[in-house]
Amino acid sequence: MASSSKLRSASSDQPHVLCIHQDVTPLQIVKVQGLTRGKHVNKLEEINRKLEDDVVELTIENTEQLAVISSATADKKLYNVLVTSWIFFASILLVLVRRG
């Protein structure tokens, strides 16, 4: 649970956010060049953004792997159809040769 000292330590003029444990999360100031320079960033928001980026990267990797697997499966199916058609063709030839 949140301790009253943590809640009192957060200054009232600075925005603060409570985490899932009801503790005040530390705010950081963006120091890199860009549109968000000088703005306060919640550490949990930063972690959330990194996790979202990781999910996007994993989704892309999984989609690429699925495409490779699907391609390999399609190639295997085509190979099986080709071999089956050769066997069927050879069987028909044997039947025709024996009758003729």
ABEGO torsion letter per residue (X at the ends): XBBAAAAAABBAABBBBBBAAGBBBBBBBBABBEAABGBBBBAAAAAAAAAAAAAAAAAAAAAAAAAAAAAAAAAAAAAAAAAAAAAAAAAAAAAAAAAX
